[in-house]
Amino acid sequence: MPTRKRIRADERQRQTHLRLQGLEVARIYTGRLASLRRRELRRVLTLCRELDDPDDVPAVLERELNEGYLLGWWEKLWMTAGPKSAMATAQELRQAKAAVEENIWTHALRSYAAQRAGENIVIVTGTWKRTLVNVARNIMAESLGIGVEKLAREIYRDYLAGLELWQCRRIAQTEALIGMAEAGDIAAKTLEVPFTKQWCTSGNDSVRPSHQEVEGLVVDEDEPFELPGGLLMYPHDTSLGADAGEIINCACACIRRPKA
């Protein structure tokens, strides 16, 4: 039966520190993703410049854009952000059992990163393609008779000016925090120490109402947290099909304590 327990200031501070470390990793990987996407967009726009009819540009963008680099980007992001969270979880449970070597959970985290990338790369790239196709169509609607060369230049300019960093930052922050959450779960299972889980929000004014409702809630290690958008085993968990609205831009964390 879930109970509720007040979160100590030092516990929340420790989780905030971890989150800030994760966001710093996300900042670095935002830049890397932006650079990769610029290169890929330039490649495809070069192909578009060979067209005679600008109306064919959206179809080329849809067909040719390829983000195979996301597989490596995803794994490196998770393997940078995740181990710190895994170590913190091990330290939370250390009083019950000595901490294990980090490489014990590294393989599991890398495998899960590859799995998540494989499952989501089509969705992420599909969103990017739709964005660029809409940019192209809007430019053509506003500039009737525009030539292919100018259209290609304006697609690149408009995307970089208004959408690039916002999209890349959202992806990187979401995946860094999901990776940290998954790493914490993997570490806890590796230790094989019975534990309870407590939902810890950031404690600031931006906490969404559904997460404020479960603030301080304590459940058993095998119990999910029940939120309006679905069930989550821990904040940022995607395994039980919770709505994206419960995961994206979430700043919550999970505190694990060994059972008495």
PAZANU-996611 format. One record per atom (N, C-alpha, C): residue number from 1; atom name; residue in three letters; x, y, z. Coordinates in steps of 0.05 Angstrom, whole numbers, m for minus. Each point is the difference from the previous one (the first is absolute). Last residue first. Layout:
<pts>
    n  atom  res      px      py      pz
  NUM    CA  ALA       X       Y       Z
...
</pts>
This chain:
<pts>
    n  atom  res      px      py      pz
  260     N  ALA     282     m40     113
  260    CA  ALA      11      m5      27
  260     C  ALA       2     m31       5
  259     N  LYS       7      42    m100
  259    CA  LYS     m20      m7      20
  259     C  LYS      14      m7      27
  258     N  PRO      43      69     m72
  258    CA  PRO      m2     m29       7
  258     C  PRO     m21      m4      21
  257     N  ARG      m7      80     m72
  257    CA  ARG      11      m5      27
  257     C  ARG      m2     m30       5
  256     N  ARG      m5      82     m85
  256    CA  ARG      m3     m29       8
  256     C  ARG      13      m4      28
  255     N  ILE     m44      83     m67
  255    CA  ILE      18      m6      23
  255     C  ILE      m5     m29       8
  254     N  CYS     m15      62     m95
  254    CA  CYS      m9     m23      17
  254     C  CYS      21      m4      22
  253     N  ALA     m35      91     m65
  253    CA  ALA      20     m21       5
  253     C  ALA     m12     m22      18
  252     N  CYS     m29      93     m72
  252    CA  CYS      m3     m17      25
  252     C  CYS      21     m21       1
  251     N  ALA     m25      70     m68
  251    CA  ALA      24       4      15
  251     C  ALA       0     m16      26
  250     N  CYS     m46       3    m108
  250    CA  CYS      m4      m7      28
  250     C  CYS      27       4      15
  249     N  ASN     m22       9     m98
  249    CA  ASN       5      23      17
  249     C  ASN      m5      m4      30
  248     N  ILE     m40     m76     m55
  248    CA  ILE      15      21     m13
  248     C  ILE       1      24      19
  247     N  ILE     m52     m75      28
  247    CA  ILE      29      m6      m2
  247     C  ILE      16      24     m10
  246     N  GLU     m98     m10       8
  246    CA  GLU      10      m6      27
  246     C  GLU      31      m3       0
  245     N  GLY     m49      14     m81
  245    CA  GLY      m3      24      17
  245     C  GLY       8      m4      28
  244     N  ALA      m3     m71     m65
  244    CA  ALA      24      17      m3
  244     C  ALA      m1      25      18
  243     N  ASP     m55     m89      28
  243    CA  ASP      m1      21     m20
  243     C  ASP      26      16       0
  242     N  ALA       4    m102      30
  242    CA  ALA     m11      25      10
  242     C  ALA       1      21     m22
  241     N  GLY      27    m100       2
  241    CA  GLY     m16      15     m19
  241     C  GLY     m13      26      10
  240     N  LEU      64     m64      42
  240    CA  LEU     m28      m8       3
  240     C  LEU     m18      17     m17
  239     N  SER      97      12       3
  239    CA  SER      m5     m29      m4
  239     C  SER     m29      m8       1
  238     N  THR      53      86      13
  238    CA  THR     m16      m3     m24
  238     C  THR     m10     m28      m4
  237     N  ASP      40      74      82
  237    CA  ASP      m3     m27      m9
  237     C  ASP     m19      m1     m24
  236     N  HIS      25      78      56
  236    CA  HIS      12      m3     m26
  236     C  HIS      m2     m29     m11
  235     N  PRO     m13       7     104
  235    CA  PRO      m1      22     m19
  235     C  PRO      16      m4     m25
  234     N  TYR     m35     m88      43
  234    CA  TYR      16      21      11
  234     C  TYR      m2      24     m19
  233     N  MET     m54     m74     m15
  233    CA  MET      15     m13      22
  233     C  MET      18      20      14
  232     N  LEU     m95      21     m51
  232    CA  LEU      29       3      m3
  232     C  LEU      13     m15      24
  231     N  LEU    m104      12     m56
  231    CA  LEU      17     m11      22
  231     C  LEU      29       4      m7
  230     N  GLY     m82      67     m36
  230    CA  GLY       9     m28      m1
  230     C  GLY      17      m8      24
  229     N  GLY     m41      88     m15
  229    CA  GLY       9      m8     m27
  229     C  GLY      10     m28      m2
  228     N  PRO     m31      40      83
  228    CA  PRO     m22       2     m19
  228     C  PRO       8     m10     m28
  227     N  LEU      53     m45      80
  227    CA  LEU      m4      28      m8
  227     C  LEU     m23       1     m20
  226     N  GLU      53     m71      74
  226    CA  GLU     m23       4     m16
  226     C  GLU      m4      30      m5
  225     N  PHE      88     m69      21
  225    CA  PHE     m14      24       8
  225     C  PHE     m23       5     m19
  224     N  PRO      39    m101      20
  224    CA  PRO       3      25     m16
  224     C  PRO     m13      24      15
  223     N  GLU      50     m93      41
  223    CA  GLU     m25      14      m4
  223     C  GLU       5      25     m18
  222     N  ASP      67     m62      36
  222    CA  ASP     m14     m12     m23
  222     C  ASP     m26      15      m6
  221     N  GLU      57      26      75
  221    CA  GLU      17       0     m25
  221     C  GLU     m14     m11     m24
  220     N  ASP     m60      47      76
  220    CA  ASP      19     m22       0
  220     C  ASP      15      m1     m27
  219     N  VAL     m36      95      35
  219    CA  VAL     m11     m26      m8
  219     C  VAL      22     m21       1
  218     N  VAL     m27     110      30
  218    CA  VAL      18     m22       3
  218     C  VAL     m14     m26      m8
  217     N  LEU      m7     116     m14
  217    CA  LEU     m14     m26       1
  217     C  LEU      21     m22       0
  216     N  GLY      15      98      m8
  216    CA  GLY       4     m13      25
  216     C  GLY     m12     m28       3
  215     N  GLU     m40      58     m76
  215    CA  GLU      24       9      15
  215     C  GLU       1     m13      27
  214     N  VAL     m70      m6     m70
  214    CA  VAL      15     m23       9
  214     C  VAL      26       7      15
  213     N  GLU     m59      67     m37
  213    CA  GLU     m18     m18      15
  213     C  GLU      15     m24      11
  212     N  GLN      42      63     m58
  212    CA  GLN      m3      11      27
  212     C  GLN     m17     m19      18
  211     N  HIS       8     m17     m91
  211    CA  HIS      24      m9      14
  211     C  HIS       0      11      29
  210     N  SER     m69      24     m59
  210    CA  SER      m2     m29       3
  210     C  SER      24     m11      15
  209     N  PRO      m5      95     m23
  209    CA  PRO     m19      m9      21
  209     C  PRO       0     m30       5
  208     N  ARG      90      47     m36
  208    CA  ARG     m27      m3     m11
  208     C  ARG     m18     m12      21
  207     N  VAL      87      65      17
  207    CA  VAL      m9     m29       1
  207     C  VAL     m28      m2     m10
  206     N  SER      54      82      11
  206    CA  SER      m7     m10     m26
  206     C  SER      m9     m29       0
  205     N  ASP      32      56      76
  205    CA  ASP     m27       8      m9
  205     C  ASP      m8     m13     m27
  204     N  ASN      72     m50      65
  204    CA  ASN      m4      27      m9
  204     C  ASN     m28       5     m11
  203     N  GLY      42     m85      33
  203    CA  GLY      m8      18      21
  203     C  GLY      m4      29      m8
  202     N  SER      22     m88     m47
  202    CA  SER      21      20       3
  202     C  SER      m6      20      23
  201     N  THR     m39     m99       9
  201    CA  THR      m2      21     m20
  201     C  THR      24      19       3
  200     N  CYS     m16    m107      27
  200    CA  CYS      11      26       9
  200     C  CYS      m2      20     m23
  199     N  TRP     m36    m105      37
  199    CA  TRP      m1      20     m21
  199     C  TRP       8      27      11
  198     N  GLN      29    m102      34
  198    CA  GLN     m15      24       7
  198     C  GLN       2      20     m23
  197     N  LYS      13    m114      27
  197    CA  LYS       5      23     m18
  197     C  LYS     m17      23       9
  196     N  THR      49     m96      47
  196    CA  THR     m24      15      m6
  196     C  THR       7      24     m18
  195     N  PHE      49    m103      15
  195    CA  PHE      m1      29       5
  195     C  PHE     m28      11      m5
  194     N  PRO      76     m93       5
  194    CA  PRO     m28       8       1
  194     C  PRO      m2      30       8
  193     N  VAL      83     m42     m53
  193    CA  VAL      m7       8      28
  193     C  VAL     m29       8       0
  192     N  GLU      64     m26     m76
  192    CA  GLU     m18     m21      12
  192     C  GLU      m5       6      30
  191     N  LEU      55      46     m73
  191    CA  LEU       8      m4      28
  191     C  LEU     m16     m21      14
  190     N  THR     m20      26     m90
  190    CA  THR      26     m14       1
  190     C  THR       8      m6      29
  189     N  LYS     m77      53     m18
  189    CA  LYS      m5     m28      m5
  189     C  LYS      26     m16       2
  188     N  ALA       6      93       7
  188    CA  ALA     m15     m10      23
  188     C  ALA      m5     m30      m3
  187     N  ALA      41      46     m72
  187    CA  ALA      18      m3      23
  187     C  ALA     m14     m12      24
  186     N  ILE     m52      21     m76
  186    CA  ILE      18     m23      m6
  186     C  ILE      19      m5      24
  185     N  ASP     m56      76       3
  185    CA  ASP     m15     m25       3
  185     C  ASP      17     m24      m4
  184     N  GLY      38      84     m15
  184    CA  GLY      m6      m3      28
  184     C  GLY     m15     m26       5
  183     N  ALA      15      25     m88
  183    CA  ALA      25      m9      12
  183     C  ALA      m4      m4      30
  182     N  GLU     m71      36     m50
  182    CA  GLU       4     m29      m6
  182     C  GLU      26     m10      13
  181     N  ALA     m17      92       8
  181    CA  ALA     m21     m15      14
  181     C  ALA       4     m30      m4
  180     N  MET      55      58     m49
  180    CA  MET       7       0      28
  180     C  MET     m20     m16      17
  179     N  GLY     m19      12     m91
  179    CA  GLY      23     m17       3
  179     C  GLY       9      m2      29
  178     N  ILE     m69      59     m23
  178    CA  ILE      m9     m27      m2
  178     C  ILE      23     m19       5
  177     N  LEU      22      89      m6
  177    CA  LEU     m14      m5      26
  177     C  LEU     m12     m28       0
  176     N  ALA      43      30     m79
  176    CA  ALA      20       0      22
  176     C  ALA     m14      m8      26
  175     N  GLU     m54      13     m76
  175    CA  GLU      15     m26       0
  175     C  GLU      21      m1      21
  174     N  THR     m52      80      m9
  174    CA  THR     m18     m23       6
  174     C  THR      16     m26       1
  173     N  GLN      46      77     m27
  173    CA  GLN      m7       2      28
  173     C  GLN     m17     m24       8
  172     N  ALA      24       9     m91
  172    CA  ALA      23      m6      17
  172     C  ALA      m7       0      29
  171     N  ILE     m67      25     m64
  171    CA  ILE       8     m29      m3
  171     C  ILE      22      m7      20
  170     N  ARG     m26      90      m5
  170    CA  ARG     m21     m16      11
  170     C  ARG       6     m29      m1
  169     N  ARG      60      61     m40
  169    CA  ARG       0       2      29
  169     C  ARG     m21     m18      13
  168     N  CYS       1       8     m94
  168    CA  CYS      23     m15       9
  168     C  CYS       2       0      31
  167     N  GLN     m67      53     m42
  167    CA  GLN      m5     m28      m4
  167     C  GLN      23     m17      11
  166     N  TRP      10      93       3
  166    CA  TRP     m23      m8      16
  166     C  TRP      m5     m30      m2
  165     N  LEU      66      41     m54
  165    CA  LEU       9      m5      27
  165     C  LEU     m23      m8      18
  164     N  GLU     m22      17     m93
  164    CA  GLU      21     m20       4
  164     C  GLU       6      m5      29
  163     N  LEU     m64      66     m40
  163    CA  LEU      m9     m26       9
  163     C  LEU      22     m19       9
  162     N  GLY       4      96     m38
  162    CA  GLY     m22      m2      19
  162     C  GLY      m5     m27      13
  161     N  ALA      75      28     m62
  161    CA  ALA      m8      24      15
  161     C  ALA     m21      m5      21
  160     N  LEU      33     m68     m62
  160    CA  LEU      20       7      20
  160     C  LEU      m9      24      17
  159     N  TYR     m57     m26     m71
  159    CA  TYR       2     m21      20
  159     C  TYR      20       7      22
  158     N  ASP      m9      60     m73
  158    CA  ASP     m23       0      17
  158     C  ASP       1     m22      21
  157     N  ARG      69       4     m65
  157    CA  ARG       0      24      17
  157     C  ARG     m23      m1      20
  156     N  TYR       5     m67     m67
  156    CA  TYR      22      m3      20
  156     C  TYR       0      23      20
  155     N  ILE     m62       4     m70
  155    CA  ILE      m6     m23      17
  155     C  ILE      21      m2      22
  154     N  GLU      15      62     m68
  154    CA  GLU     m19      10      20
  154     C  GLU      m9     m23      19
  153     N  ARG      59     m20     m73
  153    CA  ARG      13      19      19
  153     C  ARG     m19       8      22
  152     N  ALA     m35     m52     m70
  152    CA  ALA      18     m16      16
  152     C  ALA      14      18      21
  151     N  LEU     m55      42     m64
  151    CA  LEU     m16     m15      19
  151     C  LEU      18     m16      18
  150     N  LYS      40      46     m71
  150    CA  LYS      m8      18      22
  150     C  LYS     m16     m15      21
  149     N  GLU      25     m49     m76
  149    CA  GLU      23       9      14
  149     C  GLU      m7      18      24
  148     N  VAL     m69     m28     m60
  148    CA  VAL      10     m22      17
  148     C  VAL      24       9      16
  147     N  GLY     m71      75     m29
  147    CA  GLY      16     m20     m14
  147     C  GLY      12     m20      20
  146     N  ILE     m96      59       3
  146    CA  ILE      27      m1      10
  146     C  ILE      15     m23     m14
  145     N  GLY     m95      30      m9
  145    CA  GLY      19       1     m21
  145     C  GLY      29      m1       9
  144     N  LEU     m67      31      72
  144    CA  LEU      m8     m14     m24
  144     C  LEU      21       4     m22
  143     N  SER      m2       8     106
  143    CA  SER      17      11     m22
  143     C  SER      m6     m16     m26
  142     N  GLU     m45     m20      82
  142    CA  GLU       4      29       4
  142     C  GLU      16      13     m23
  141     N  ALA     m18     m94       2
  141    CA  ALA     m26      13       0
  141     C  ALA       3      31       3
  140     N  MET      76     m56       4
  140    CA  MET     m11       0     m28
  140     C  MET     m26      15      m1
  139     N  ILE      40     m13      84
  139    CA  ILE      16      19     m16
  139     C  ILE     m11       2     m28
  138     N  ASN     m39     m63      58
  138    CA  ASN      m7      27       8
  138     C  ASN      16      21     m16
  137     N  ARG      19     m92     m14
  137    CA  ARG     m26       7     m11
  137     C  ARG      m8      29       8
  136     N  ALA      80     m36      36
  136    CA  ALA       2       3     m30
  136     C  ALA     m26       9     m11
  135     N  VAL       2     m21      92
  135    CA  VAL      16      24      m6
  135     C  VAL       1       6     m30
  134     N  ASN     m39     m80      27
  134    CA  ASN     m18      23       6
  134     C  ASN      15      26      m5
  133     N  VAL      50     m78      m8
  133    CA  VAL     m20       0     m21
  133     C  VAL     m19      24       3
  132     N  LEU      61     m18      69
  132    CA  LEU      13      12     m23
  132     C  LEU     m18       1     m24
  131     N  THR     m32     m41      80
  131    CA  THR       7      28       5
  131     C  THR      11      13     m25
  130     N  ARG     m17     m92      m2
  130    CA  ARG     m25      16      m2
  130     C  ARG       6      29       5
  129     N  LYS      72     m59      11
  129    CA  LYS      m8       2     m28
  129     C  LYS     m25      17      m3
  128     N  TRP      28     m20      87
  128    CA  TRP      19      19     m13
  128     C  TRP      m8       4     m29
  127     N  THR     m46     m65      49
  127    CA  THR      m8      27      10
  127     C  THR      18      21     m14
  126     N  GLY      21     m89     m16
  126    CA  GLY     m26       7     m13
  126     C  GLY      m9      27       8
  125     N  THR      76     m37      42
  125    CA  THR       6       9     m27
  125     C  THR     m26       8     m15
  124     N  VAL     m11     m36      86
  124    CA  VAL      15      24       2
  124     C  VAL       6      12     m28
  123     N  ILE     m42     m85       5
  123    CA  ILE     m18      22      10
  123     C  ILE      14      26       0
  122     N  VAL      49     m77     m22
  122    CA  VAL     m19       6     m22
  122     C  VAL     m18      23       9
  121     N  ILE      62     m34      63
  121    CA  ILE      13      15     m21
  121     C  ILE     m19       8     m22
  120     N  ASN     m18     m55      81
  120    CA  ASN      m9      27      m2
  120     C  ASN      12      16     m23
  119     N  GLU      18     m95      26
  119    CA  GLU     m29       3       2
  119     C  GLU      m9      29      m7
  118     N  GLY      93     m22       5
  118    CA  GLY     m12     m15     m21
  118     C  GLY     m30       3      m2
  117     N  ALA      47      38      73
  117    CA  ALA       6      14     m25
  117     C  ALA     m13     m14     m24
  116     N  ARG      m6     m42      83
  116    CA  ARG     m17      24      m1
  116     C  ARG       5      16     m26
  115     N  GLN      55     m76      16
  115    CA  GLN     m28      m8      m4
  115     C  GLN     m18      25      m3
  114     N  ALA      90      13      22
  114    CA  ALA      m2      m8     m28
  114     C  ALA     m29      m8      m6
  113     N  ALA      19      21      89
  113    CA  ALA       3      24     m17
  113     C  ALA      m4      m7     m29
  112     N  TYR       4     m70      62
  112    CA  TYR     m26      14       1
  112     C  TYR       1      25     m17
  111     N  SER      80     m48      10
  111    CA  SER     m20     m16     m15
  111     C  SER     m27      14      m1
  110     N  ARG      68      38      52
  110    CA  ARG       6       3     m28
  110     C  ARG     m20     m15     m17
  109     N  LEU      m6     m10      93
  109    CA  LEU      m8      27      m8
  109     C  LEU       5       4     m30
  108     N  ALA      28     m81      39
  108    CA  ALA     m29       1      m1
  108     C  ALA      m9      28      m9
  107     N  HIS      92     m13      13
  107    CA  HIS      m9     m15     m23
  107     C  HIS     m30       2      m2
  106     N  THR      41      40      76
  106    CA  THR       5      14     m25
  106     C  THR     m10     m14     m25
  105     N  TRP      m1     m28      96
  105    CA  TRP     m24      10     m12
  105     C  TRP       5      14     m27
  104     N  ILE      72     m40      46
  104    CA  ILE     m21     m20       3
  104     C  ILE     m26      10     m13
  103     N  ASN      81      53      11
  103    CA  ASN      m3     m14     m25
  103     C  ASN     m21     m22       1
  102     N  GLU      25      54      77
  102    CA  GLU     m17      14     m19
  102     C  GLU      m4     m16     m25
  101     N  GLU      17     m46      96
  101    CA  GLU      15      14     m20
  101     C  GLU     m18      11     m22
  100     N  VAL     m43     m11      97
  100    CA  VAL      12     m17     m20
  100     C  VAL      18      17     m19
   99     N  ALA     m29      14     109
   99    CA  ALA      m5       8     m28
   99     C  ALA      16     m18     m19
   98     N  ALA     m36     m36      96
   98    CA  ALA      22      16     m11
   98     C  ALA      m6       6     m29
   97     N  LYS     m80     m10      68
   97    CA  LYS      18     m19     m14
   97     C  LYS      22      17     m14
   96     N  ALA     m64      40      58
   96    CA  ALA     m11     m28       2
   96     C  ALA      19     m20     m13
   95     N  GLN      17      94       0
   95    CA  GLN      m1      m8      28
   95     C  GLN     m10     m29       3
   94     N  ARG       2      45     m85
   94    CA  ARG      26     m12       8
   94     C  ARG      m1     m10      29
   93     N  LEU     m66      48     m61
   93    CA  LEU      m6     m27      10
   93     C  LEU      25     m13      13
   92     N  GLU       3      88     m39
   92    CA  GLU     m25       0      16
   92     C  GLU      m4     m27      14
   91     N  GLN      70       8     m62
   91    CA  GLN       7      13      25
   91     C  GLN     m24       1      19
   90     N  ALA     m12     m31     m88
   90    CA  ALA      15     m20      15
   90     C  ALA       7      12      28
   89     N  THR     m41      58     m60
   89    CA  THR     m19     m20      10
   89     C  THR      14     m21      16
   88     N  ALA      53      63     m43
   88    CA  ALA     m15      13      22
   88     C  ALA     m20     m19      12
   87     N  MET      48     m28     m76
   87    CA  MET      17       1      24
   87     C  MET     m14      12      23
   86     N  ALA     m44       0     m83
   86    CA  ALA       3     m28      10
   86     C  ALA      17       0      26
   85     N  SER      m8      81     m46
   85    CA  SER     m25      m7      13
   85     C  SER       1     m28      12
   84     N  LYS      72      28     m52
   84    CA  LYS      m1      17      25
   84     C  LYS     m25      m6      16
   83     N  PRO      12     m42     m86
   83    CA  PRO      16     m11      21
   83     C  PRO       0      16      26
   82     N  GLY     m49      29     m84
   82    CA  GLY     m10     m21      17
   82     C  GLY      17      m9      23
   81     N  ALA      20      68     m72
   81    CA  ALA     m18       9      21
   81     C  ALA      m6     m22      20
   80     N  THR      55     m18     m76
   80    CA  THR      12      22      14
   80     C  THR     m17       9      24
   79     N  MET     m28     m68     m58
   79    CA  MET      23     m10      14
   79     C  MET      16      22      13
   78     N  TRP     m77      20     m53
   78    CA  TRP      m8     m16      24
   78     C  TRP      24      m9      16
   77     N  LEU      17      46     m81
   77    CA  LEU     m14      18      19
   77     C  LEU      m7     m16      26
   76     N  LYS      37     m48     m72
   76    CA  LYS      20      17      13
   76     C  LYS     m12      18      21
   75     N  GLU     m58     m52     m54
   75    CA  GLU      16     m17      18
   75     C  GLU      20      17      16
   74     N  TRP     m51      43     m67
   74    CA  TRP     m17      m9      22
   74     C  TRP      17     m15      21
   73     N  TRP      41      25     m82
   73    CA  TRP      m5      23      17
   73     C  TRP     m15      m8      25
   72     N  GLY      13     m65     m67
   72    CA  GLY      24       5      15
   72     C  GLY      m3      24      19
   71     N  LEU     m73     m19     m56
   71    CA  LEU       6     m24      16
   71     C  LEU      24       4      18
   70     N  LEU     m28      66     m65
   70    CA  LEU     m14       1      26
   70     C  LEU       6     m24      17
   69     N  TYR      29      14     m92
   69    CA  TYR      19       8      21
   69     C  TYR     m13       1      27
   68     N  GLY     m49     m16     m82
   68    CA  GLY      14     m24      11
   68     C  GLY      19       7      22
   67     N  GLU     m72      51     m55
   67    CA  GLU      13       6      26
   67     C  GLU      12     m25      12
   66     N  ASN     m39      47     m99
   66    CA  ASN       7     m25      13
   66     C  ASN      16       7      25
   65     N  LEU     m61      43     m91
   65    CA  LEU      11       5      27
   65     C  LEU       4     m26      15
   64     N  GLU     m42       4     m88
   64    CA  GLU      29      m3       2
   64     C  GLU      11       5      28
   63     N  ARG     m97       4     m29
   63    CA  ARG      12     m25      m9
   63     C  ARG      29      m3       8
   62     N  GLU     m51      80      19
   62    CA  GLU     m14     m23      12
   62     C  GLU      15     m26      m6
   61     N  LEU      29      79     m43
   61    CA  LEU       5       1      29
   61     C  LEU     m11     m24      14
   60     N  VAL     m21       9     m90
   60    CA  VAL      28      m8       4
   60     C  VAL       8       1      29
   59     N  ALA     m86      30     m23
   59    CA  ALA       2     m29      m4
   59     C  ALA      29      m9       4
   58     N  PRO     m18      94       2
   58    CA  PRO     m11     m14      23
   58     C  PRO       3     m31      m2
   57     N  VAL      27      53     m77
   57    CA  VAL      17       1      23
   57     C  VAL     m11     m14      25
   56     N  ASP     m41      17     m90
   56    CA  ASP      11     m26       6
   56     C  ASP      17      m1      26
   55     N  ASP     m38      80     m39
   55    CA  ASP     m22     m16      12
   55     C  ASP      10     m28       7
   54     N  PRO      55      64     m48
   54    CA  PRO       1       2      29
   54     C  PRO     m22     m16      14
   53     N  ASP      48     m22     m96
   53    CA  ASP     m25      10      11
   53     C  ASP       1       2      30
   52     N  ASP      74     m32     m51
   52    CA  ASP     m10      22     m17
   52     C  ASP     m24      14      12
   51     N  LEU      87     m52      52
   51    CA  LEU     m27      m3     m11
   51     C  LEU      m7      24     m18
   50     N  GLU      81     m13      54
   50    CA  GLU       2     m12     m27
   50     C  GLU     m28      m3     m13
   49     N  ARG      14      31      90
   49    CA  ARG       9      21     m19
   49     C  ARG       3     m11     m28
   48     N  CYS     m20     m57      75
   48    CA  CYS     m23      16      m9
   48     C  CYS       7      21     m21
   47     N  LEU      68     m52      43
   47    CA  LEU     m15     m16     m19
   47     C  LEU     m24      15     m12
   46     N  THR      48      41      68
   46    CA  THR      17      m2     m24
   46     C  THR     m13     m16     m21
   45     N  LEU     m39       3      84
   45    CA  LEU      m6      24     m15
   45     C  LEU      18       2     m25
   44     N  VAL      15     m71      60
   44    CA  VAL     m25      m4     m14
   44     C  VAL      m7      25     m16
   43     N  ARG      78       4      54
   43    CA  ARG       2     m22     m20
   43     C  ARG     m25      m2     m17
   42     N  ARG       0      59      74
   42    CA  ARG      15      11     m23
   42     C  ARG       3     m21     m22
   41     N  LEU     m40     m28      80
   41    CA  LEU     m18      17     m15
   41     C  LEU      15      13     m24
   40     N  GLU      49     m54      59
   40    CA  GLU     m18     m16     m15
   40     C  GLU     m19      18     m17
   39     N  ARG      60      43      59
   39    CA  ARG      15     m14     m21
   39     C  ARG     m19     m17     m18
   38     N  ARG     m36      42      76
   38    CA  ARG       8      20     m20
   38     C  ARG      14     m13     m24
   37     N  ARG     m21     m54      75
   37    CA  ARG     m24       6     m17
   37     C  ARG       7      22     m21
   36     N  LEU      66     m24      63
   36    CA  LEU      m6     m23     m17
   36     C  LEU     m23       6     m19
   35     N  SER      20      64      66
   35    CA  SER      22      m1     m20
   35     C  SER      m5     m23     m20
   34     N  ALA     m58       8      74
   34    CA  ALA      m4      23     m18
   34     C  ALA      21      m1     m23
   33     N  LEU       9     m61      70
   33    CA  LEU     m22      m8     m17
   33     C  LEU      m5      22     m21
   32     N  ARG      65      17      66
   32    CA  ARG       9     m21     m19
   32     C  ARG     m22      m8     m19
   31     N  GLY     m20      63      68
   31    CA  GLY      18      11     m20
   31     C  GLY       9     m21     m20
   30     N  THR     m51     m29      72
   30    CA  THR     m16      17     m16
   30     C  THR      16      12     m23
   29     N  TYR      43     m48      68
   29    CA  TYR     m11     m17     m22
   29     C  TYR     m20      15     m17
   28     N  ILE      38      45      75
   28    CA  ILE      22      m8     m18
   28     C  ILE     m11     m16     m24
   27     N  ARG     m60      23      68
   27    CA  ARG       9      24     m14
   27     C  ARG      22      m7     m20
   26     N  ALA     m31     m67      58
   26    CA  ALA     m19       5     m21
   26     C  ALA       8      25     m16
   25     N  VAL      49     m21      76
   25    CA  VAL       6     m20     m21
   25     C  VAL     m19       5     m23
   24     N  GLU     m17      51      73
   24    CA  GLU      25       9     m12
   24     C  GLU       9     m19     m22
   23     N  LEU     m75     m22      52
   23    CA  LEU      m6      22     m19
   23     C  LEU      25      11     m13
   22     N  GLY       9     m66      68
   22    CA  GLY     m13     m11     m24
   22     C  GLY      m6      21     m21
   21     N  GLN      32      27      83
   21    CA  GLN      22     m14     m14
   21     C  GLN     m11     m11     m26
   20     N  LEU     m62      37      58
   20    CA  LEU      16      21     m13
   20     C  LEU      24     m12     m16
   19     N  ARG     m53     m57      52
   19    CA  ARG     m15       9     m23
   19     C  ARG      16      22     m15
   18     N  LEU      35     m33      81
   18    CA  LEU       1     m20     m21
   18     C  LEU     m14       9     m25
   17     N  HIS      m6      55      75
   17    CA  HIS      27       0      m9
   17     C  HIS       3     m20     m23
   16     N  THR     m81       2      46
   16    CA  THR       3      23     m17
   16     C  THR      28       2     m13
   15     N  GLN     m18     m67      64
   15    CA  GLN     m13      m6     m25
   15     C  GLN       2      23     m20
   14     N  ARG      34      13      87
   14    CA  ARG      16     m20     m14
   14     C  ARG     m12      m7     m27
   13     N  GLN     m49      57      57
   13    CA  GLN      24      13     m11
   13     C  GLN      18     m19     m15
   12     N  ARG     m75     m33      46
   12    CA  ARG      m8      14     m24
   12     C  ARG      24      14     m13
   11     N  GLU      16     m43      81
   11    CA  GLU      m7     m20     m20
   11     C  GLU      m8      14     m26
   10     N  ASP      16      53      76
   10    CA  ASP      26     m10     m11
   10     C  ASP      m5     m21     m22
    9     N  ALA     m75      36      48
    9    CA  ALA      13      20     m18
    9     C  ALA      25     m10     m12
    8     N  ARG     m77     m70      26
    8    CA  ARG      18      18      14
    8     C  ARG      13      19     m20
    7     N  ILE     m98     m46      m8
    7    CA  ILE      27      m2     m11
    7     C  ILE      18      20      14
    6     N  ARG     m95     m52      35
    6    CA  ARG      13      25      m8
    6     C  ARG      29      m5      m9
    5     N  LYS     m80     m72     m12
    5    CA  LYS      20       8      19
    5     C  LYS      13      26      m9
    4     N  ARG     m88     m76     m16
    4    CA  ARG      12      25      m8
    4     C  ARG      19       8      22
    3     N  THR     m43     m98     m43
    3    CA  THR      m1      19      22
    3     C  THR      13      25     m10
    2     N  PRO     m48     m97     m45
    2    CA  PRO      17      24      m1
    2     C  PRO      m4      17      25
    1     N  MET     m10    m108      m4
    1    CA  MET     m17      24       0
    1     C  MET      18      25       0
</pts>
